[in-house]
């Protein structure tokens, strides 16, 4: 009998990532650059938004491989459709710039991520400022944490003032690195959520993805 648990986890994670794109990603996409670094619309359209000079890596550190390369044909087909649609809308959001979207899972299909890359600069992630002190909290609900050249949008479970900020109360929604010619963004989800609980690890993986595409 075929074990459906990995597929169920993958489908659930994919649904969560799509929701994250709609909730967390919209402000970023709406402010995407359309300047000199954006590729012509014809180059993006010719490849459905995926040009010859911007390919998603075949793997990422930590054992992450594309869902489209997995043995589950139905899951691979769904991932391919999501990637095609994501690539198209990401390119459109940046005025036709060359873009690529790829979904990955680790070996045990416990952790998942979506890579978004576009040949354009982006504003850094933004969240409204909230002073947690009057609320008696150690952290706001959401903040942007910068690690080197990577900016991460991080949310927290309620942490009373004076208590430590622990990994289990930390949730990295996305990390992004951007420059004039390239933006690379990773979105995180999964059952183990190892990356989501550790900003430094999520930022490091984003840097490594950037290096593969720069």
Secondary structure as UniProt FT lines:
FT   HELIX           5..20
FT   HELIX           21..25
FT   HELIX           26..30
FT   TURN            36..37
FT   HELIX           41..46
FT   TURN            47..49
FT   TURN            52..53
FT   STRAND          59..60
FT   TURN            61..63
FT   STRAND          64..66
FT   HELIX           67..69
FT   HELIX           73..93
FT   TURN            94..96
FT   STRAND          99..105
FT   TURN            107..108
FT   STRAND          111..118
FT   HELIX           133..135
FT   STRAND          142..147
FT   TURN            148..149
FT   STRAND          150..156
FT   TURN            161..162
FT   HELIX           167..169
FT   STRAND          170..178
FT   STRAND          183..190
FT   TURN            194..197
FT   HELIX           199..213
//
